[in-house]
Amino acid sequence: MGDVAKDLTAGTVGGASQLICGHPFDTIKVKLQSQPVPLPGQPPKFSGAMDAVKQTIAAEGPRGLYKGMGAPLATVAAFNAVLFSVRGQLEGQLRSQPGVPLTVNQQVVCGAGAGIAVSFLACPTELIKCRLQAQSALGQSSSAGVTVKYGGPMDVARHVLKSEGGTRGLFKGLVPTLAREVPGNAAMFGVYELLKQQFAGGTDTSNLGRGSLIVAGGLAGATFWFSVYPTDVVKSVIQVDDYKNPKYSSSIDAFRKILAAEGVKGLYKGFGPAMARSIPANGACFLAYEITRSSLG
C-alpha cells in the first residue's frame, strides 16, 4: 500500500473521529460568532456558551447540536485525506534520507503547505456548515432582515449556485479561510511534533503511547485555534453575510467593523467552545490517524 493511500486512509479515519467528537462544540461556536449585535439596551440572543446550548436543545432538540454536520461529514474524507497526504508528500520532499525524522521547523513548513491545499476544500464546506448552524439565530433577529431558510446542505449549495454568483459564491470567505488554515496548520503540526519529541525524549517518537499522542494532538489543536481565532470569526461572519445587502465588503472591513462595534472581545466570540472542542477533537483525530497509519505499515 503506497504512502499516499495510507495517508488518505488514516486521514479519513482521523477526520471522522474529530468530527464526531467536536461538532456540537463547533455548532455553539458558530452560533455565538454569528449572532447579530443587539440593539441598544437589548441583551444578546445568547448570553454565553451554556445559554446557547440550552436554547439550541430547547428549540431544536439534541439534534440541533449536530446541525450542519452533513456537509463536513460528506467531505471529511476528502478534507483530511488532502491535509495528511499533502503533509506526507511534503515530508518526503524535505526528508534528507528515508526514515529520518523531520525537525519541528520542517513540520511547520509541511503544515503550512497542507493548509494551502485544504483551504480550497474547507471554504465551500464551511460556508454550507455555517449557514445551517447560524440560520436559527439569524432568522430570529430583527436586524437580520429576510433570512433564507435552508432544508439541508444540498439546499444551501443549490441556493448559493443559483442566487449568489454561481461557483464563486461557494468560495465566499476564501481569503480568511487561507489566513486561518495556513498559519493554523503550520502551528498545529509544529507543536504536535515538538510535544511528541519532548515526550519521547528525542526525535524517535515511534514508540509513544496512546496517552501521549492524545495529549500532543489535543494541545496541538488548541494551538491552532489560539493562534488564528479572530480570523475564524471574520470568516464566519462573511460566510453568513446577506448576499443582496452585505454588511461587510471584505475581510478587512469585517475585522474593522467587529472591532469598532464590539472591541477585541468581538473577535473572540465563541472562543470558549472552540477551545473546549479543540483538545478532545484533535486528540481523537491524531490518535486515530497514528493508529490507522501504523496498522497499515
C-alpha positions as CSV (number, residue, x, y, z in Angstrom):
1,M,0.0,0.0,0.0
2,G,1.6,3.3,-1.1
3,D,2.3,6.1,1.3
4,V,-0.3,8.4,-0.3
5,A,-3.0,5.7,0.1
6,K,-2.0,5.1,3.7
7,D,-2.2,8.9,4.5
8,L,-5.6,9.1,2.7
9,T,-7.0,6.2,4.7
10,A,-5.5,7.3,8.0
11,G,-6.5,10.9,7.5
12,T,-10.1,9.9,6.7
13,V,-10.4,7.8,10.0
14,G,-8.8,10.7,11.9
15,G,-11.1,13.3,10.5
16,A,-14.2,11.2,11.2
17,S,-13.1,10.8,14.8
18,Q,-12.5,14.6,15.1
19,L,-15.9,15.5,13.6
20,I,-17.9,13.2,15.8
21,C,-16.2,14.4,19.0
22,G,-16.1,18.1,18.1
23,H,-19.2,19.1,16.0
24,P,-21.5,20.1,18.9
25,F,-18.8,22.5,20.2
26,D,-18.4,23.9,16.7
27,T,-22.2,24.5,16.4
28,I,-22.2,26.6,19.5
29,K,-19.1,28.4,18.4
30,V,-20.7,29.5,15.1
31,K,-23.9,30.5,16.8
32,L,-22.0,32.8,19.1
33,Q,-19.9,34.2,16.3
34,S,-22.7,34.9,14.0
35,Q,-25.4,36.3,16.4
36,P,-26.2,39.9,15.5
37,V,-25.1,42.8,17.7
38,P,-28.1,43.5,20.0
39,L,-29.9,46.8,19.7
40,P,-29.1,49.4,22.4
41,G,-30.5,48.3,25.7
42,Q,-31.3,44.8,24.5
43,P,-29.5,41.7,25.6
44,P,-27.7,39.4,23.1
45,K,-29.6,36.4,21.9
46,F,-27.1,34.1,23.7
47,S,-25.5,35.3,26.9
48,G,-22.8,32.7,26.6
49,A,-21.9,29.2,25.5
50,M,-24.1,27.3,28.0
51,D,-27.0,29.6,27.2
52,A,-26.6,28.8,23.5
53,V,-26.5,25.1,24.3
54,K,-29.7,25.3,26.4
55,Q,-31.6,27.4,23.8
56,T,-30.5,25.1,20.9
57,I,-31.6,22.0,22.7
58,A,-34.9,23.7,23.8
59,A,-35.7,24.9,20.2
60,E,-34.2,22.1,18.1
61,G,-33.6,19.2,20.4
62,P,-30.2,17.5,20.8
63,R,-30.0,17.0,17.0
64,G,-29.7,20.8,16.8
65,L,-26.1,20.5,18.1
66,Y,-25.3,18.4,15.1
67,K,-26.9,20.7,12.6
68,G,-24.7,21.3,9.5
69,M,-22.8,18.1,10.1
70,G,-23.8,16.6,6.8
71,A,-21.6,18.8,4.7
72,P,-18.3,18.2,6.7
73,L,-19.2,14.6,7.2
74,A,-19.6,14.2,3.4
75,T,-16.3,15.8,2.8
76,V,-14.3,14.8,5.9
77,A,-12.7,12.0,3.9
78,A,-11.5,14.4,1.2
79,F,-10.5,17.2,3.6
80,N,-8.3,15.1,5.9
81,A,-7.1,13.0,3.0
82,V,-5.8,16.2,1.4
83,L,-4.4,17.5,4.7
84,F,-2.5,14.4,5.7
85,S,-1.4,13.3,2.2
86,V,-0.1,16.7,1.2
87,R,1.7,16.9,4.5
88,G,3.1,13.4,3.9
89,Q,4.3,14.3,0.4
90,L,6.0,17.5,1.7
91,E,7.6,15.4,4.4
92,G,9.1,13.2,1.7
93,Q,10.4,16.2,-0.2
94,L,12.1,17.7,2.9
95,R,13.4,14.4,4.4
96,S,17.2,14.0,3.8
97,Q,17.0,10.2,3.8
98,P,14.2,7.7,4.0
99,G,13.0,7.2,7.6
100,V,14.9,10.2,9.0
101,P,12.6,12.2,11.4
102,L,11.8,15.8,10.4
103,T,12.7,18.7,12.5
104,V,10.0,20.8,14.2
105,N,10.7,23.7,11.7
106,Q,10.3,21.3,8.8
107,Q,6.9,20.1,10.2
108,V,5.9,23.8,10.3
109,V,6.6,24.1,6.6
110,C,4.7,20.9,5.9
111,G,1.7,22.1,7.9
112,A,1.6,25.5,6.1
113,G,1.7,23.7,2.7
114,A,-1.1,21.4,3.7
115,G,-3.0,24.4,4.9
116,I,-2.9,26.0,1.5
117,A,-4.2,22.8,-0.1
118,V,-7.1,22.2,2.3
119,S,-8.3,25.8,2.2
120,F,-9.9,25.3,-1.2
121,L,-11.9,22.4,0.1
122,A,-12.6,23.9,3.5
123,C,-14.1,27.2,2.2
124,P,-17.2,25.9,0.5
125,T,-17.7,23.1,3.0
126,E,-17.7,25.6,5.9
127,L,-19.8,28.1,4.1
128,I,-22.6,25.4,3.9
129,K,-22.0,24.4,7.5
130,C,-22.0,27.9,8.9
131,R,-25.2,28.8,7.0
132,L,-27.0,25.8,8.6
133,Q,-25.6,26.3,12.0
134,A,-26.3,30.1,12.1
135,Q,-29.7,30.3,10.5
136,S,-31.8,29.8,13.6
137,A,-30.0,32.7,15.4
138,L,-30.1,35.0,12.3
139,G,-33.7,34.2,11.5
140,Q,-35.0,35.4,14.9
141,S,-33.1,38.6,14.8
142,S,-35.0,41.8,13.9
143,S,-31.8,43.3,12.4
144,A,-31.0,40.3,10.2
145,G,-33.7,41.1,7.6
146,V,-35.2,38.4,5.5
147,T,-33.1,35.2,6.0
148,V,-33.2,32.3,3.6
149,K,-34.2,29.1,5.3
150,Y,-32.3,26.0,4.2
151,G,-33.5,22.5,4.2
152,G,-30.1,20.9,4.3
153,P,-26.5,21.0,2.9
154,M,-27.6,20.5,-0.8
155,D,-30.3,23.2,-0.4
156,V,-27.6,25.6,0.7
157,A,-25.4,24.7,-2.2
158,R,-28.3,25.0,-4.7
159,H,-29.3,28.4,-3.4
160,V,-25.7,29.8,-3.5
161,L,-25.1,28.4,-7.0
162,K,-28.4,29.9,-8.3
163,S,-28.6,33.2,-6.4
164,E,-25.2,34.1,-5.1
165,G,-22.8,34.2,-8.1
166,G,-22.5,30.5,-9.0
167,T,-19.4,28.6,-8.1
168,R,-17.7,31.8,-7.0
169,G,-20.4,32.1,-4.3
170,L,-19.3,28.9,-2.7
171,F,-15.8,30.3,-2.2
172,K,-17.0,33.4,-0.3
173,G,-14.6,33.8,2.6
174,L,-11.6,32.1,0.9
175,V,-9.2,34.8,2.0
176,P,-9.9,34.4,5.7
177,T,-10.0,30.7,5.3
178,L,-6.5,30.7,3.9
179,A,-5.4,33.1,6.6
180,R,-6.7,30.6,9.1
181,E,-5.6,27.3,7.6
182,V,-2.0,28.2,6.6
183,P,-0.6,29.6,9.9
184,G,-3.0,27.5,11.9
185,N,-1.8,24.2,10.4
186,A,1.8,25.4,10.5
187,A,1.5,26.0,14.2
188,M,-0.5,22.8,14.9
189,F,1.8,20.3,13.1
190,G,4.9,22.1,14.5
191,V,3.6,21.9,18.1
192,Y,2.5,18.3,17.6
193,E,6.0,17.3,16.5
194,L,7.6,19.3,19.3
195,L,5.5,17.7,22.0
196,K,6.0,14.2,20.7
197,Q,9.7,14.7,20.7
198,Q,9.5,16.1,24.3
199,F,7.5,13.2,25.4
200,A,9.8,10.7,23.7
201,G,13.0,12.4,24.9
202,G,14.3,12.5,21.3
203,T,13.4,12.5,17.7
204,D,12.3,8.9,17.6
205,T,8.6,9.1,18.5
206,S,7.5,5.8,17.1
207,N,7.0,4.1,20.5
208,L,4.9,6.8,22.1
209,G,1.8,5.5,24.0
210,R,-1.8,6.5,23.2
211,G,-2.0,8.9,26.1
212,S,1.0,10.9,24.9
213,L,-0.5,11.0,21.4
214,I,-3.8,12.3,22.7
215,V,-2.2,15.0,24.8
216,A,0.1,16.1,22.0
217,G,-2.7,16.1,19.5
218,G,-5.1,17.9,21.8
219,L,-2.6,20.6,22.7
220,A,-1.6,21.0,19.1
221,G,-5.2,21.5,18.1
222,A,-5.6,24.1,20.9
223,T,-2.6,25.9,19.5
224,F,-4.3,26.1,16.1
225,W,-7.3,27.9,17.4
226,F,-5.4,30.1,19.9
227,S,-3.2,31.4,17.1
228,V,-5.9,32.2,14.4
229,Y,-9.2,32.6,16.2
230,P,-10.0,36.2,15.2
231,T,-9.6,35.1,11.6
232,D,-12.1,32.3,12.0
233,V,-14.6,34.9,13.4
234,V,-14.1,37.0,10.3
235,K,-14.6,34.0,8.1
236,S,-17.8,33.0,9.8
237,V,-19.5,36.4,9.6
238,I,-18.5,36.9,6.0
239,Q,-19.9,33.5,5.0
240,V,-23.3,34.1,6.7
241,D,-23.5,37.7,5.5
242,D,-26.5,38.6,3.3
243,Y,-25.6,38.4,-0.4
244,K,-28.0,41.1,-1.6
245,N,-27.4,43.6,1.3
246,P,-24.0,42.7,2.6
247,K,-22.8,44.2,5.9
248,Y,-19.2,43.6,5.1
249,S,-17.3,44.5,1.8
250,S,-14.2,42.5,2.6
251,S,-12.3,40.6,5.3
252,I,-10.5,43.8,6.4
253,D,-13.9,45.7,6.5
254,A,-15.4,42.9,8.7
255,F,-12.4,43.0,11.0
256,R,-12.7,46.7,11.4
257,K,-16.4,46.8,11.9
258,I,-16.4,44.0,14.5
259,L,-13.6,45.8,16.4
260,A,-15.4,49.1,16.2
261,A,-18.7,47.7,17.3
262,E,-17.7,45.2,19.9
263,G,-14.0,45.7,20.6
264,V,-11.4,43.0,20.9
265,K,-14.0,40.8,22.7
266,G,-16.0,40.7,19.5
267,L,-13.1,38.9,17.7
268,Y,-13.2,36.1,20.3
269,K,-16.9,35.3,20.3
270,G,-17.3,31.6,20.7
271,F,-13.7,31.2,21.8
272,G,-14.6,29.1,24.8
273,P,-16.4,26.4,22.8
274,A,-13.7,26.4,20.2
275,M,-11.0,25.7,22.8
276,A,-13.2,23.2,24.6
277,R,-13.7,21.4,21.3
278,S,-10.1,21.5,20.1
279,I,-8.5,19.3,22.8
280,P,-10.7,16.2,22.7
281,A,-11.5,16.5,18.9
282,N,-7.9,16.9,17.8
283,G,-6.7,14.4,20.4
284,A,-9.1,11.9,18.8
285,C,-8.0,12.9,15.3
286,F,-4.3,12.5,15.8
287,L,-4.7,9.3,17.8
288,A,-6.9,7.7,15.2
289,Y,-4.6,8.9,12.4
290,E,-1.5,7.5,14.1
291,I,-3.1,4.1,15.0
292,T,-4.5,3.7,11.5
293,R,-1.3,4.8,9.8
294,S,0.8,2.4,11.9
295,S,-1.6,-0.5,11.3
296,L,-1.2,0.0,7.5
297,G,2.6,-0.5,7.8
